[in-house]
């Protein structure tokens, strides 16, 4: 992601209460998502619905996918606070990734805190989702977990104007 620079502006998407939370034991926790909004009904019926606890035995690495080929480039963008996350939406061609021979164009990325997914029951401080779409409308999301620490090379490239 270090080559993924952008220039953009900030939009305030509102600061209402988030429509859901990743924190278990609350009124809007993942076990209740399917009942919070009719559009989210699949969350109460499906298997391996988000959020997913990636534990040994639940996640498989497919050697058939091959290496991901990333080609990101600077492009105008807007930062939007949606209450439950911070989103960067690119306007124009911000590059792409190639997975198993299919090109997926970069659309947006967003950060969740705490992480949406857990690993062996452990949630991390922040998770970045880099969202791409193919010409046929298929979605590819790359997830990156953050631990608090030193500077991040991706975030260091962000130039914000208001």
C-alpha positions as CSV (number, residue, x, y, z in Angstrom):
1,X,0.0,0.0,0.0
2,X,3.0,2.3,0.3
3,X,2.5,3.4,-3.4
4,X,-1.1,4.3,-2.9
5,X,-1.1,8.0,-2.4
6,X,-4.0,10.3,-2.9
7,X,-5.1,13.9,-2.6
8,X,-8.6,14.8,-1.4
9,X,-11.0,16.6,0.9
10,X,-12.9,15.7,4.0
11,X,-16.7,15.3,4.2
12,X,-18.6,14.8,7.4
13,X,-21.1,12.0,6.8
14,X,-22.8,12.8,10.2
15,X,-22.1,11.7,13.7
16,X,-25.3,9.8,14.5
17,X,-25.1,6.7,16.6
18,X,-23.7,3.9,14.4
19,X,-26.3,1.5,13.1
20,X,-24.4,-1.5,14.5
21,X,-21.3,-2.3,16.6
22,X,-18.6,-5.0,16.7
23,X,-18.7,-5.1,20.5
24,X,-20.4,-8.3,21.8
25,X,-23.0,-8.0,24.5
26,X,-24.5,-4.7,23.2
27,X,-27.9,-4.1,21.7
28,X,-26.3,-3.7,18.2
29,X,-23.7,-6.5,18.4
30,X,-23.0,-8.9,15.5
31,X,-25.4,-11.5,16.8
32,X,-28.3,-9.0,16.3
33,X,-27.3,-7.5,13.0
34,X,-29.8,-9.6,11.0
35,X,-32.6,-8.0,13.0
36,X,-31.4,-4.4,13.0
37,X,-32.2,-3.7,9.4
38,X,-34.3,-5.8,6.9
39,X,-31.5,-5.4,4.3
40,X,-29.1,-7.2,6.7
41,X,-31.3,-10.3,7.2
42,X,-28.6,-12.6,5.7
43,X,-26.5,-11.8,8.7
44,X,-28.8,-14.0,10.9
45,X,-29.1,-16.8,8.3
46,X,-25.7,-17.2,6.7
47,X,-22.6,-19.1,7.5
48,X,-19.3,-17.2,7.9
49,X,-21.1,-13.9,7.7
50,X,-19.1,-10.8,8.8
51,X,-17.6,-10.5,11.3
52,X,-15.7,-13.8,11.0
53,X,-13.4,-15.3,13.6
54,X,-10.5,-16.6,11.5
55,X,-9.2,-19.5,13.5
56,X,-7.1,-22.5,12.5
57,X,-9.5,-24.7,10.5
58,X,-11.9,-22.0,9.4
59,X,-9.6,-20.1,7.0
60,X,-8.0,-21.9,4.1
61,X,-5.1,-20.6,2.0
62,X,-5.7,-21.4,-1.7
63,X,-2.5,-22.0,-3.6
64,X,-4.5,-21.7,-6.8
65,X,-5.0,-18.0,-6.5
66,X,-1.3,-17.2,-7.2
67,X,0.3,-13.9,-6.2
68,X,-1.7,-10.7,-6.1
69,X,-0.4,-8.0,-8.4
70,X,-1.1,-4.5,-7.2
71,X,-0.8,-1.4,-9.3
72,X,-2.1,1.6,-7.3
73,X,-1.5,5.2,-8.2
74,X,-2.4,8.7,-6.8
75,X,-5.9,9.9,-7.6
76,X,-8.3,12.5,-6.2
77,X,-10.4,11.2,-3.3
78,X,-12.8,12.2,-0.5
79,X,-12.6,11.2,3.1
80,X,-16.0,10.5,4.6
81,X,-16.8,9.8,8.3
82,X,-19.8,7.5,8.3
83,X,-20.0,7.2,12.1
84,X,-19.0,3.6,12.3
85,X,-15.9,4.0,10.1
86,X,-13.7,6.4,8.1
87,X,-13.9,5.9,4.3
88,X,-11.7,7.1,1.5
89,X,-13.5,7.1,-1.9
90,X,-11.4,7.6,-5.0
91,X,-12.7,9.7,-7.9
92,X,-11.2,8.4,-11.0
93,X,-8.6,5.7,-11.7
94,X,-6.7,4.9,-8.5
95,X,-5.3,1.7,-9.9
96,X,-6.1,-1.9,-9.5
97,X,-5.2,-5.4,-8.3
98,X,-5.0,-8.6,-10.3
99,X,-6.2,-11.8,-8.6
100,X,-6.1,-15.1,-10.4
101,X,-5.9,-13.2,-13.8
102,X,-8.9,-10.9,-13.0
103,X,-8.5,-7.2,-12.8
104,X,-10.3,-5.5,-9.8
105,X,-10.3,-1.6,-9.8
106,X,-9.7,0.2,-6.5
107,X,-13.0,1.8,-5.3
108,X,-12.5,2.8,-1.7
109,X,-11.0,1.8,1.6
110,X,-12.3,2.1,5.1
111,X,-11.0,1.6,8.6
112,X,-12.9,-0.1,11.4
113,X,-12.0,0.3,15.1
114,X,-12.0,-2.2,16.7
115,X,-11.4,-4.7,13.9
116,X,-14.4,-6.2,12.2
117,X,-12.9,-9.7,12.2
118,X,-11.0,-11.5,14.9
119,X,-8.2,-14.1,14.8
120,X,-8.6,-16.9,17.3
121,X,-11.0,-14.8,19.3
122,X,-8.7,-11.8,19.4
123,X,-9.7,-8.4,17.9
124,X,-7.0,-5.9,17.0
125,X,-7.1,-2.1,17.3
126,X,-7.9,-1.2,13.7
127,X,-8.7,-3.0,10.4
128,X,-8.4,-1.6,6.9
129,X,-10.5,-2.9,4.1
130,X,-9.3,-2.1,0.6
131,X,-12.4,-2.6,-1.7
132,X,-12.0,-3.4,-5.4
133,X,-14.5,-4.3,-8.2
134,X,-14.1,-6.2,-11.4
135,X,-15.7,-5.3,-14.8
136,X,-18.3,-8.0,-14.1
137,X,-19.2,-6.5,-10.7
138,X,-17.4,-9.0,-8.5
139,X,-15.9,-7.5,-5.3
140,X,-12.5,-8.3,-3.9
141,X,-11.6,-6.9,-0.4
142,X,-8.1,-7.0,1.1
143,X,-8.1,-6.8,4.9
144,X,-5.1,-5.4,6.8
145,X,-4.9,-5.4,10.6
146,X,-3.2,-2.6,12.6
147,X,-1.5,-2.7,16.0
148,X,-0.7,0.6,17.6
149,X,2.9,1.5,17.0
150,X,5.1,3.4,14.7
151,X,4.1,5.4,11.6
152,X,2.3,3.7,8.8
153,X,3.8,4.3,5.3
154,X,0.3,4.4,3.7
155,X,-1.1,7.0,6.1
156,X,2.1,9.1,5.7
157,X,1.3,9.6,2.0
158,X,-2.1,11.2,2.7
159,X,-2.3,14.9,1.8
160,X,-5.6,16.4,3.0
161,X,-7.1,19.7,1.9
162,X,-10.3,21.2,3.3
